[in-house]
C-alpha cells in the first residue's frame, strides 16, 4: 500500500508543479492543511476518496489523471 501512496504523491507533485501552483495555494483552494498536502506528496498519507476528489478539483484535473501512475503500476498483464 505504501508504494501506491508514494506514486500518488509523486503524480500530485508533478501536476501541481506543471501548473505552477504552490503547496500552500493548493491546500487553501482544497480546504486542506499545507502540511497535509506536503505529507501526501511525500507518500506519507493514505488519502480518502473525498480528499483525492478535492485535490483533483483544486488542480483542475480528473481523478484519473491523479491516479495515472498507480494505474500503470497495477495494470494487469495480457
PyMOL Python script that loads the backbone (N, CA, C, O; Angstrom):
from pymol import cmd

cmd.read_pdbstr("""\
ATOM      1  N   UNK A   1       0.824  -1.203   0.000  1.00  0.00           N
ATOM      2  CA  UNK A   1       0.000   0.000   0.000  1.00  0.00           C
ATOM      3  C   UNK A   1       0.858   1.252   0.000  1.00  0.00           C
ATOM      4  O   UNK A   1       0.529   2.221  -0.685  1.00  0.00           O
ATOM      5  N   UNK A   2       1.946   1.254   0.750  1.00  0.00           N
ATOM      6  CA  UNK A   2       2.775   2.451   0.828  1.00  0.00           C
ATOM      7  C   UNK A   2       3.303   2.880  -0.536  1.00  0.00           C
ATOM      8  O   UNK A   2       3.410   4.075  -0.815  1.00  0.00           O
ATOM      9  N   UNK A   3       3.633   1.910  -1.388  1.00  0.00           N
ATOM     10  CA  UNK A   3       4.157   2.277  -2.710  1.00  0.00           C
ATOM     11  C   UNK A   3       3.106   3.022  -3.527  1.00  0.00           C
ATOM     12  O   UNK A   3       3.452   3.867  -4.353  1.00  0.00           O
ATOM     13  N   UNK A   4       1.841   2.723  -3.309  1.00  0.00           N
ATOM     14  CA  UNK A   4       0.777   3.442  -4.009  1.00  0.00           C
ATOM     15  C   UNK A   4       0.671   4.875  -3.512  1.00  0.00           C
ATOM     16  O   UNK A   4       0.423   5.792  -4.294  1.00  0.00           O
ATOM     17  N   UNK A   5       0.855   5.065  -2.222  1.00  0.00           N
ATOM     18  CA  UNK A   5       0.840   6.415  -1.659  1.00  0.00           C
ATOM     19  C   UNK A   5       1.998   7.243  -2.228  1.00  0.00           C
ATOM     20  O   UNK A   5       1.844   8.426  -2.528  1.00  0.00           O
ATOM     21  N   UNK A   6       3.146   6.599  -2.366  1.00  0.00           N
ATOM     22  CA  UNK A   6       4.315   7.290  -2.930  1.00  0.00           C
ATOM     23  C   UNK A   6       4.059   7.657  -4.392  1.00  0.00           C
ATOM     24  O   UNK A   6       4.362   8.774  -4.813  1.00  0.00           O
ATOM     25  N   UNK A   7       3.508   6.731  -5.159  1.00  0.00           N
ATOM     26  CA  UNK A   7       3.204   7.014  -6.568  1.00  0.00           C
ATOM     27  C   UNK A   7       2.175   8.135  -6.700  1.00  0.00           C
ATOM     28  O   UNK A   7       2.312   9.015  -7.549  1.00  0.00           O
ATOM     29  N   UNK A   8       1.141   8.094  -5.849  1.00  0.00           N
ATOM     30  CA  UNK A   8       0.129   9.146  -5.896  1.00  0.00           C
ATOM     31  C   UNK A   8       0.761  10.495  -5.559  1.00  0.00           C
ATOM     32  O   UNK A   8       0.501  11.493  -6.233  1.00  0.00           O
ATOM     33  N   UNK A   9       1.579  10.523  -4.530  1.00  0.00           N
ATOM     34  CA  UNK A   9       2.226  11.768  -4.129  1.00  0.00           C
ATOM     35  C   UNK A   9       3.136  12.322  -5.208  1.00  0.00           C
ATOM     36  O   UNK A   9       3.185  13.531  -5.431  1.00  0.00           O
ATOM     37  N   UNK A  10       3.853  11.435  -5.874  1.00  0.00           N
ATOM     38  CA  UNK A  10       4.734  11.854  -6.969  1.00  0.00           C
ATOM     39  C   UNK A  10       3.917  12.487  -8.091  1.00  0.00           C
ATOM     40  O   UNK A  10       4.296  13.527  -8.630  1.00  0.00           O
ATOM     41  N   UNK A  11       2.809  11.866  -8.435  1.00  0.00           N
ATOM     42  CA  UNK A  11       1.955  12.390  -9.504  1.00  0.00           C
ATOM     43  C   UNK A  11       1.331  13.718  -9.099  1.00  0.00           C
ATOM     44  O   UNK A  11       1.261  14.645  -9.906  1.00  0.00           O
ATOM     45  N   UNK A  12       0.877  13.813  -7.852  1.00  0.00           N
ATOM     46  CA  UNK A  12       0.297  15.062  -7.361  1.00  0.00           C
ATOM     47  C   UNK A  12       1.309  16.197  -7.472  1.00  0.00           C
ATOM     48  O   UNK A  12       0.981  17.279  -7.959  1.00  0.00           O
ATOM     49  N   UNK A  13       2.527  15.952  -7.024  1.00  0.00           N
ATOM     50  CA  UNK A  13       3.572  16.977  -7.084  1.00  0.00           C
ATOM     51  C   UNK A  13       3.881  17.364  -8.526  1.00  0.00           C
ATOM     52  O   UNK A  13       4.057  18.544  -8.828  1.00  0.00           O
ATOM     53  N   UNK A  14       3.948  16.369  -9.423  1.00  0.00           N
ATOM     54  CA  UNK A  14       4.211  16.646 -10.849  1.00  0.00           C
ATOM     55  C   UNK A  14       3.168  17.597 -11.422  1.00  0.00           C
ATOM     56  O   UNK A  14       3.505  18.610 -12.035  1.00  0.00           O
ATOM     57  N   UNK A  15       1.909  17.261 -11.217  1.00  0.00           N
ATOM     58  CA  UNK A  15       0.829  18.075 -11.777  1.00  0.00           C
ATOM     59  C   UNK A  15       0.826  19.460 -11.149  1.00  0.00           C
ATOM     60  O   UNK A  15       0.674  20.464 -11.845  1.00  0.00           O
ATOM     61  N   UNK A  16       0.994  19.514  -9.837  1.00  0.00           N
ATOM     62  CA  UNK A  16       0.974  20.808  -9.141  1.00  0.00           C
ATOM     63  C   UNK A  16       2.076  21.716  -9.676  1.00  0.00           C
ATOM     64  O   UNK A  16       1.848  22.899  -9.929  1.00  0.00           O
ATOM     65  N   UNK A  17       3.271  21.154  -9.846  1.00  0.00           N
ATOM     66  CA  UNK A  17       4.395  21.948 -10.349  1.00  0.00           C
ATOM     67  C   UNK A  17       4.197  22.353 -11.804  1.00  0.00           C
ATOM     68  O   UNK A  17       4.529  23.476 -12.184  1.00  0.00           O
ATOM     69  N   UNK A  18       3.658  21.447 -12.625  1.00  0.00           N
ATOM     70  CA  UNK A  18       3.379  21.766 -14.032  1.00  0.00           C
ATOM     71  C   UNK A  18       2.437  22.957 -14.131  1.00  0.00           C
ATOM     72  O   UNK A  18       2.561  23.788 -15.030  1.00  0.00           O
ATOM     73  N   UNK A  19       1.500  23.030 -13.204  1.00  0.00           N
ATOM     74  CA  UNK A  19       0.511  24.104 -13.219  1.00  0.00           C
ATOM     75  C   UNK A  19       0.990  25.353 -12.485  1.00  0.00           C
ATOM     76  O   UNK A  19       0.294  26.368 -12.465  1.00  0.00           O
ATOM     77  N   UNK A  20       2.180  25.282 -11.880  1.00  0.00           N
ATOM     78  CA  UNK A  20       2.758  26.426 -11.192  1.00  0.00           C
ATOM     79  C   UNK A  20       2.001  26.823  -9.929  1.00  0.00           C
ATOM     80  O   UNK A  20       1.910  28.005  -9.597  1.00  0.00           O
ATOM     81  N   UNK A  21       1.462  25.836  -9.234  1.00  0.00           N
ATOM     82  CA  UNK A  21       0.697  26.101  -8.020  1.00  0.00           C
ATOM     83  C   UNK A  21       1.540  25.703  -6.809  1.00  0.00           C
ATOM     84  O   UNK A  21       2.047  24.583  -6.745  1.00  0.00           O
ATOM     85  N   UNK A  22       1.686  26.604  -5.867  1.00  0.00           N
ATOM     86  CA  UNK A  22       2.425  26.310  -4.635  1.00  0.00           C
ATOM     87  C   UNK A  22       1.589  25.395  -3.739  1.00  0.00           C
ATOM     88  O   UNK A  22       0.360  25.390  -3.812  1.00  0.00           O
ATOM     89  N   UNK A  23       2.273  24.626  -2.898  1.00  0.00           N
ATOM     90  CA  UNK A  23       1.566  23.729  -1.981  1.00  0.00           C
ATOM     91  C   UNK A  23       0.552  24.476  -1.133  1.00  0.00           C
ATOM     92  O   UNK A  23      -0.576  24.013  -0.964  1.00  0.00           O
ATOM     93  N   UNK A  24       0.940  25.631  -0.598  1.00  0.00           N
ATOM     94  CA  UNK A  24       0.025  26.364   0.282  1.00  0.00           C
ATOM     95  C   UNK A  24      -1.195  26.872  -0.472  1.00  0.00           C
ATOM     96  O   UNK A  24      -2.292  26.910   0.085  1.00  0.00           O
ATOM     97  N   UNK A  25      -1.024  27.260  -1.720  1.00  0.00           N
ATOM     98  CA  UNK A  25      -2.165  27.731  -2.530  1.00  0.00           C
ATOM     99  C   UNK A  25      -3.110  26.578  -2.842  1.00  0.00           C
ATOM    100  O   UNK A  25      -4.330  26.734  -2.786  1.00  0.00           O
ATOM    101  N   UNK A  26      -2.543  25.418  -3.172  1.00  0.00           N
ATOM    102  CA  UNK A  26      -3.373  24.250  -3.441  1.00  0.00           C
ATOM    103  C   UNK A  26      -4.134  23.848  -2.179  1.00  0.00           C
ATOM    104  O   UNK A  26      -5.330  23.561  -2.233  1.00  0.00           O
ATOM    105  N   UNK A  27      -3.447  23.830  -1.064  1.00  0.00           N
ATOM    106  CA  UNK A  27      -4.080  23.462   0.204  1.00  0.00           C
ATOM    107  C   UNK A  27      -5.242  24.398   0.517  1.00  0.00           C
ATOM    108  O   UNK A  27      -6.319  23.945   0.904  1.00  0.00           O
ATOM    109  N   UNK A  28      -5.029  25.690   0.351  1.00  0.00           N
ATOM    110  CA  UNK A  28      -6.079  26.676   0.614  1.00  0.00           C
ATOM    111  C   UNK A  28      -7.271  26.461  -0.316  1.00  0.00           C
ATOM    112  O   UNK A  28      -8.422  26.492   0.119  1.00  0.00           O
ATOM    113  N   UNK A  29      -6.991  26.247  -1.570  1.00  0.00           N
ATOM    114  CA  UNK A  29      -8.034  26.025  -2.572  1.00  0.00           C
ATOM    115  C   UNK A  29      -8.857  24.764  -2.274  1.00  0.00           C
ATOM    116  O   UNK A  29     -10.049  24.707  -2.578  1.00  0.00           O
ATOM    117  N   UNK A  30      -8.210  23.761  -1.680  1.00  0.00           N
ATOM    118  CA  UNK A  30      -8.861  22.480  -1.413  1.00  0.00           C
ATOM    119  C   UNK A  30      -9.381  22.353   0.021  1.00  0.00           C
ATOM    120  O   UNK A  30      -9.932  21.319   0.398  1.00  0.00           O
ATOM    121  N   UNK A  31      -9.203  23.403   0.811  1.00  0.00           N
ATOM    122  CA  UNK A  31      -9.597  23.386   2.223  1.00  0.00           C
ATOM    123  C   UNK A  31      -8.878  22.259   2.979  1.00  0.00           C
ATOM    124  O   UNK A  31      -9.485  21.508   3.742  1.00  0.00           O
ATOM    125  N   UNK A  32      -7.564  22.171   2.737  1.00  0.00           N
ATOM    126  CA  UNK A  32      -6.712  21.190   3.403  1.00  0.00           C
ATOM    127  C   UNK A  32      -5.531  21.932   4.025  1.00  0.00           C
ATOM    128  O   UNK A  32      -5.214  23.049   3.615  1.00  0.00           O
ATOM    129  N   UNK A  33      -4.890  21.329   4.992  1.00  0.00           N
ATOM    130  CA  UNK A  33      -3.690  21.919   5.589  1.00  0.00           C
ATOM    131  C   UNK A  33      -2.506  21.758   4.635  1.00  0.00           C
ATOM    132  O   UNK A  33      -2.389  20.741   3.951  1.00  0.00           O
ATOM    133  N   UNK A  34      -1.631  22.763   4.590  1.00  0.00           N
ATOM    134  CA  UNK A  34      -0.458  22.688   3.738  1.00  0.00           C
ATOM    135  C   UNK A  34       0.412  21.506   4.141  1.00  0.00           C
ATOM    136  O   UNK A  34       0.974  20.824   3.284  1.00  0.00           O
ATOM    137  N   UNK A  35       0.525  21.263   5.433  1.00  0.00           N
ATOM    138  CA  UNK A  35       1.327  20.130   5.901  1.00  0.00           C
ATOM    139  C   UNK A  35       0.756  18.808   5.405  1.00  0.00           C
ATOM    140  O   UNK A  35       1.505  17.870   5.129  1.00  0.00           O
ATOM    141  N   UNK A  36      -0.569  18.730   5.291  1.00  0.00           N
ATOM    142  CA  UNK A  36      -1.220  17.527   4.769  1.00  0.00           C
ATOM    143  C   UNK A  36      -0.828  17.309   3.309  1.00  0.00           C
ATOM    144  O   UNK A  36      -0.480  16.197   2.913  1.00  0.00           O
ATOM    145  N   UNK A  37      -0.887  18.378   2.514  1.00  0.00           N
ATOM    146  CA  UNK A  37      -0.514  18.275   1.097  1.00  0.00           C
ATOM    147  C   UNK A  37       0.945  17.836   0.974  1.00  0.00           C
ATOM    148  O   UNK A  37       1.269  16.995   0.136  1.00  0.00           O
ATOM    149  N   UNK A  38       1.817  18.394   1.796  1.00  0.00           N
ATOM    150  CA  UNK A  38       3.227  18.002   1.784  1.00  0.00           C
ATOM    151  C   UNK A  38       3.411  16.532   2.123  1.00  0.00           C
ATOM    152  O   UNK A  38       4.203  15.834   1.489  1.00  0.00           O
ATOM    153  N   UNK A  39       2.673  16.063   3.129  1.00  0.00           N
ATOM    154  CA  UNK A  39       2.766  14.658   3.512  1.00  0.00           C
ATOM    155  C   UNK A  39       2.238  13.738   2.407  1.00  0.00           C
ATOM    156  O   UNK A  39       2.776  12.654   2.181  1.00  0.00           O
ATOM    157  N   UNK A  40       1.190  14.177   1.730  1.00  0.00           N
ATOM    158  CA  UNK A  40       0.657  13.400   0.605  1.00  0.00           C
ATOM    159  C   UNK A  40       1.720  13.298  -0.488  1.00  0.00           C
ATOM    160  O   UNK A  40       1.967  12.214  -1.017  1.00  0.00           O
ATOM    161  N   UNK A  41       2.345  14.421  -0.825  1.00  0.00           N
ATOM    162  CA  UNK A  41       3.355  14.418  -1.888  1.00  0.00           C
ATOM    163  C   UNK A  41       4.559  13.559  -1.533  1.00  0.00           C
ATOM    164  O   UNK A  41       5.230  13.041  -2.426  1.00  0.00           O
ATOM    165  N   UNK A  42       4.843  13.400  -0.253  1.00  0.00           N
ATOM    166  CA  UNK A  42       5.960  12.552   0.179  1.00  0.00           C
ATOM    167  C   UNK A  42       5.530  11.101   0.394  1.00  0.00           C
ATOM    168  O   UNK A  42       6.341  10.272   0.807  1.00  0.00           O
ATOM    169  N   UNK A  43       4.271  10.789   0.118  1.00  0.00           N
ATOM    170  CA  UNK A  43       3.784   9.423   0.252  1.00  0.00           C
ATOM    171  C   UNK A  43       3.543   8.991   1.679  1.00  0.00           C
ATOM    172  O   UNK A  43       3.510   7.795   1.969  1.00  0.00           O
ATOM    173  N   UNK A  44       3.374   9.947   2.575  1.00  0.00           N
ATOM    174  CA  UNK A  44       3.200   9.645   3.997  1.00  0.00           C
ATOM    175  C   UNK A  44       1.738   9.542   4.416  1.00  0.00           C
ATOM    176  O   UNK A  44       1.450   9.202   5.564  1.00  0.00           O
ATOM    177  N   UNK A  45       0.819   9.828   3.510  1.00  0.00           N
ATOM    178  CA  UNK A  45      -0.610   9.799   3.823  1.00  0.00           C
ATOM    179  C   UNK A  45      -1.350   8.871   2.889  1.00  0.00           C
ATOM    180  O   UNK A  45      -1.059   8.807   1.694  1.00  0.00           O
ATOM    181  N   UNK A  46      -2.311   8.153   3.442  1.00  0.00           N
ATOM    182  CA  UNK A  46      -3.224   7.334   2.655  1.00  0.00           C
ATOM    183  C   UNK A  46      -4.524   8.124   2.569  1.00  0.00           C
ATOM    184  O   UNK A  46      -5.239   8.257   3.563  1.00  0.00           O
ATOM    185  N   UNK A  47      -4.827   8.642   1.400  1.00  0.00           N
ATOM    186  CA  UNK A  47      -5.940   9.564   1.238  1.00  0.00           C
ATOM    187  C   UNK A  47      -7.295   8.882   1.162  1.00  0.00           C
ATOM    188  O   UNK A  47      -7.418   7.725   0.761  1.00  0.00           O
ATOM    189  N   UNK A  48      -8.298   9.634   1.558  1.00  0.00           N
ATOM    190  CA  UNK A  48      -9.681   9.208   1.348  1.00  0.00           C
ATOM    191  C   UNK A  48     -10.094   9.624  -0.062  1.00  0.00           C
ATOM    192  O   UNK A  48      -9.461  10.482  -0.677  1.00  0.00           O
ATOM    193  N   UNK A  49     -11.134   9.021  -0.552  1.00  0.00           N
ATOM    194  CA  UNK A  49     -11.663   9.390  -1.861  1.00  0.00           C
ATOM    195  C   UNK A  49     -12.055  10.865  -1.869  1.00  0.00           C
ATOM    196  O   UNK A  49     -11.844  11.562  -2.862  1.00  0.00           O
ATOM    197  N   UNK A  50     -12.621  11.334  -0.773  1.00  0.00           N
ATOM    198  CA  UNK A  50     -13.021  12.749  -0.665  1.00  0.00           C
ATOM    199  C   UNK A  50     -11.830  13.668  -0.913  1.00  0.00           C
ATOM    200  O   UNK A  50     -11.947  14.642  -1.656  1.00  0.00           O
ATOM    201  N   UNK A  51     -10.686  13.370  -0.300  1.00  0.00           N
ATOM    202  CA  UNK A  51      -9.519  14.235  -0.468  1.00  0.00           C
ATOM    203  C   UNK A  51      -8.892  14.097  -1.849  1.00  0.00           C
ATOM    204  O   UNK A  51      -8.351  15.069  -2.376  1.00  0.00           O
ATOM    205  N   UNK A  52      -8.955  12.917  -2.442  1.00  0.00           N
ATOM    206  CA  UNK A  52      -8.490  12.757  -3.827  1.00  0.00           C
ATOM    207  C   UNK A  52      -9.326  13.645  -4.737  1.00  0.00           C
ATOM    208  O   UNK A  52      -8.789  14.320  -5.616  1.00  0.00           O
ATOM    209  N   UNK A  53     -10.629  13.645  -4.529  1.00  0.00           N
ATOM    210  CA  UNK A  53     -11.525  14.483  -5.341  1.00  0.00           C
ATOM    211  C   UNK A  53     -11.245  15.960  -5.107  1.00  0.00           C
ATOM    212  O   UNK A  53     -11.211  16.733  -6.064  1.00  0.00           O
ATOM    213  N   UNK A  54     -11.044  16.372  -3.860  1.00  0.00           N
ATOM    214  CA  UNK A  54     -10.734  17.778  -3.560  1.00  0.00           C
ATOM    215  C   UNK A  54      -9.465  18.216  -4.290  1.00  0.00           C
ATOM    216  O   UNK A  54      -9.420  19.301  -4.869  1.00  0.00           O
ATOM    217  N   UNK A  55      -8.442  17.375  -4.261  1.00  0.00           N
ATOM    218  CA  UNK A  55      -7.182  17.716  -4.922  1.00  0.00           C
ATOM    219  C   UNK A  55      -7.346  17.786  -6.437  1.00  0.00           C
ATOM    220  O   UNK A  55      -6.785  18.673  -7.080  1.00  0.00           O
ATOM    221  N   UNK A  56      -8.103  16.864  -7.007  1.00  0.00           N
ATOM    222  CA  UNK A  56      -8.340  16.893  -8.453  1.00  0.00           C
ATOM    223  C   UNK A  56      -9.067  18.180  -8.844  1.00  0.00           C
ATOM    224  O   UNK A  56      -8.700  18.832  -9.822  1.00  0.00           O
ATOM    225  N   UNK A  57     -10.084  18.539  -8.089  1.00  0.00           N
ATOM    226  CA  UNK A  57     -10.829  19.771  -8.375  1.00  0.00           C
ATOM    227  C   UNK A  57      -9.912  20.984  -8.225  1.00  0.00           C
ATOM    228  O   UNK A  57      -9.926  21.889  -9.059  1.00  0.00           O
ATOM    229  N   UNK A  58      -9.121  20.995  -7.164  1.00  0.00           N
ATOM    230  CA  UNK A  58      -8.209  22.115  -6.923  1.00  0.00           C
ATOM    231  C   UNK A  58      -7.175  22.285  -8.019  1.00  0.00           C
ATOM    232  O   UNK A  58      -6.754  23.404  -8.311  1.00  0.00           O
ATOM    233  N   UNK A  59      -6.765  21.186  -8.627  1.00  0.00           N
ATOM    234  CA  UNK A  59      -5.785  21.236  -9.718  1.00  0.00           C
ATOM    235  C   UNK A  59      -6.428  21.379 -11.091  1.00  0.00           C
ATOM    236  O   UNK A  59      -5.747  21.654 -12.079  1.00  0.00           O
ATOM    237  N   UNK A  60      -7.741  21.189 -11.145  1.00  0.00           N
ATOM    238  CA  UNK A  60      -8.424  21.269 -12.436  1.00  0.00           C
ATOM    239  C   UNK A  60      -8.141  20.076 -13.319  1.00  0.00           C
ATOM    240  O   UNK A  60      -8.052  20.206 -14.539  1.00  0.00           O
ATOM    241  N   UNK A  61      -7.997  18.902 -12.701  1.00  0.00           N
ATOM    242  CA  UNK A  61      -7.742  17.668 -13.455  1.00  0.00           C
ATOM    243  C   UNK A  61      -8.754  16.608 -13.028  1.00  0.00           C
ATOM    244  O   UNK A  61      -9.509  16.803 -12.075  1.00  0.00           O
ATOM    245  N   UNK A  62      -8.759  15.501 -13.735  1.00  0.00           N
ATOM    246  CA  UNK A  62      -9.633  14.395 -13.353  1.00  0.00           C
ATOM    247  C   UNK A  62      -8.939  13.539 -12.290  1.00  0.00           C
ATOM    248  O   UNK A  62      -7.718  13.577 -12.142  1.00  0.00           O
ATOM    249  N   UNK A  63      -9.727  12.782 -11.569  1.00  0.00           N
ATOM    250  CA  UNK A  63      -9.133  11.858 -10.605  1.00  0.00           C
ATOM    251  C   UNK A  63      -8.275  10.836 -11.340  1.00  0.00           C
ATOM    252  O   UNK A  63      -7.262  10.379 -10.809  1.00  0.00           O
ATOM    253  N   UNK A  64      -8.669  10.480 -12.543  1.00  0.00           N
ATOM    254  CA  UNK A  64      -7.890   9.525 -13.344  1.00  0.00           C
ATOM    255  C   UNK A  64      -6.483  10.052 -13.612  1.00  0.00           C
ATOM    256  O   UNK A  64      -5.517   9.289 -13.591  1.00  0.00           O
ATOM    257  N   UNK A  65      -6.368  11.356 -13.863  1.00  0.00           N
ATOM    258  CA  UNK A  65      -5.044  11.938 -14.093  1.00  0.00           C
ATOM    259  C   UNK A  65      -4.177  11.828 -12.844  1.00  0.00           C
ATOM    260  O   UNK A  65      -2.975  11.578 -12.937  1.00  0.00           O
ATOM    261  N   UNK A  66      -4.785  12.013 -11.677  1.00  0.00           N
ATOM    262  CA  UNK A  66      -4.035  11.894 -10.432  1.00  0.00           C
ATOM    263  C   UNK A  66      -3.620  10.455 -10.160  1.00  0.00           C
ATOM    264  O   UNK A  66      -2.571  10.211  -9.565  1.00  0.00           O
ATOM    265  N   UNK A  67      -4.427   9.519 -10.585  1.00  0.00           N
ATOM    266  CA  UNK A  67      -4.171   8.112 -10.300  1.00  0.00           C
ATOM    267  C   UNK A  67      -3.381   7.405 -11.409  1.00  0.00           C
ATOM    268  O   UNK A  67      -3.188   6.191 -11.348  1.00  0.00           O
ATOM    269  N   UNK A  68      -2.931   8.142 -12.400  1.00  0.00           N
ATOM    270  CA  UNK A  68      -2.288   7.542 -13.572  1.00  0.00           C
ATOM    271  C   UNK A  68      -1.094   6.658 -13.225  1.00  0.00           C
ATOM    272  O   UNK A  68      -0.974   5.561 -13.770  1.00  0.00           O
ATOM    273  N   UNK A  69      -0.218   7.097 -12.346  1.00  0.00           N
ATOM    274  CA  UNK A  69       0.963   6.287 -12.017  1.00  0.00           C
ATOM    275  C   UNK A  69       0.569   5.000 -11.304  1.00  0.00           C
ATOM    276  O   UNK A  69       1.200   3.961 -11.499  1.00  0.00           O
ATOM    277  N   UNK A  70      -0.463   5.064 -10.485  1.00  0.00           N
ATOM    278  CA  UNK A  70      -0.938   3.863  -9.799  1.00  0.00           C
ATOM    279  C   UNK A  70      -1.550   2.908 -10.816  1.00  0.00           C
ATOM    280  O   UNK A  70      -1.307   1.702 -10.768  1.00  0.00           O
ATOM    281  N   UNK A  71      -2.350   3.454 -11.741  1.00  0.00           N
ATOM    282  CA  UNK A  71      -2.948   2.610 -12.778  1.00  0.00           C
ATOM    283  C   UNK A  71      -1.866   1.895 -13.577  1.00  0.00           C
ATOM    284  O   UNK A  71      -2.013   0.716 -13.898  1.00  0.00           O
ATOM    285  N   UNK A  72      -0.783   2.591 -13.901  1.00  0.00           N
ATOM    286  CA  UNK A  72       0.320   1.968 -14.642  1.00  0.00           C
ATOM    287  C   UNK A  72       0.940   0.833 -13.837  1.00  0.00           C
ATOM    288  O   UNK A  72       1.332  -0.190 -14.396  1.00  0.00           O
ATOM    289  N   UNK A  73       1.025   1.016 -12.533  1.00  0.00           N
ATOM    290  CA  UNK A  73       1.655   0.017 -11.658  1.00  0.00           C
ATOM    291  C   UNK A  73       0.813  -1.246 -11.509  1.00  0.00           C
ATOM    292  O   UNK A  73       1.354  -2.350 -11.447  1.00  0.00           O
ATOM    293  N   UNK A  74      -0.508  -1.087 -11.451  1.00  0.00           N
ATOM    294  CA  UNK A  74      -1.371  -2.257 -11.182  1.00  0.00           C
ATOM    295  C   UNK A  74      -2.037  -2.813 -12.436  1.00  0.00           C
ATOM    296  O   UNK A  74      -2.872  -3.714 -12.357  1.00  0.00           O
ATOM    297  N   UNK A  75      -1.666  -2.277 -13.581  1.00  0.00           N
ATOM    298  CA  UNK A  75      -2.248  -2.729 -14.835  1.00  0.00           C
ATOM    299  C   UNK A  75      -1.996  -4.222 -15.030  1.00  0.00           C
ATOM    300  O   UNK A  75      -0.853  -4.676 -14.984  1.00  0.00           O
ATOM    301  N   UNK A  76      -3.076  -4.983 -15.249  1.00  0.00           N
ATOM    302  CA  UNK A  76      -2.887  -6.425 -15.440  1.00  0.00           C
ATOM    303  C   UNK A  76      -2.127  -6.711 -16.730  1.00  0.00           C
ATOM    304  O   UNK A  76      -2.287  -6.024 -17.739  1.00  0.00           O
ATOM    305  N   UNK A  77      -1.313  -7.728 -16.665  1.00  0.00           N
ATOM    306  CA  UNK A  77      -0.562  -8.129 -17.864  1.00  0.00           C
ATOM    307  C   UNK A  77      -1.460  -8.982 -18.754  1.00  0.00           C
ATOM    308  O   UNK A  77      -2.282  -9.760 -18.270  1.00  0.00           O
ATOM    309  N   UNK A  78      -1.289  -8.825 -20.032  1.00  0.00           N
ATOM    310  CA  UNK A  78      -2.104  -9.585 -21.002  1.00  0.00           C
ATOM    311  C   UNK A  78      -1.588 -10.999 -21.161  1.00  0.00           C
ATOM    312  O   UNK A  78      -2.148 -11.778 -21.933  1.00  0.00           O
TER     313      UNK A  78
END
""", "prot")
cmd.dss("prot")
cmd.show_as("cartoon", "prot")
cmd.util.cbc("prot")
cmd.orient("prot")
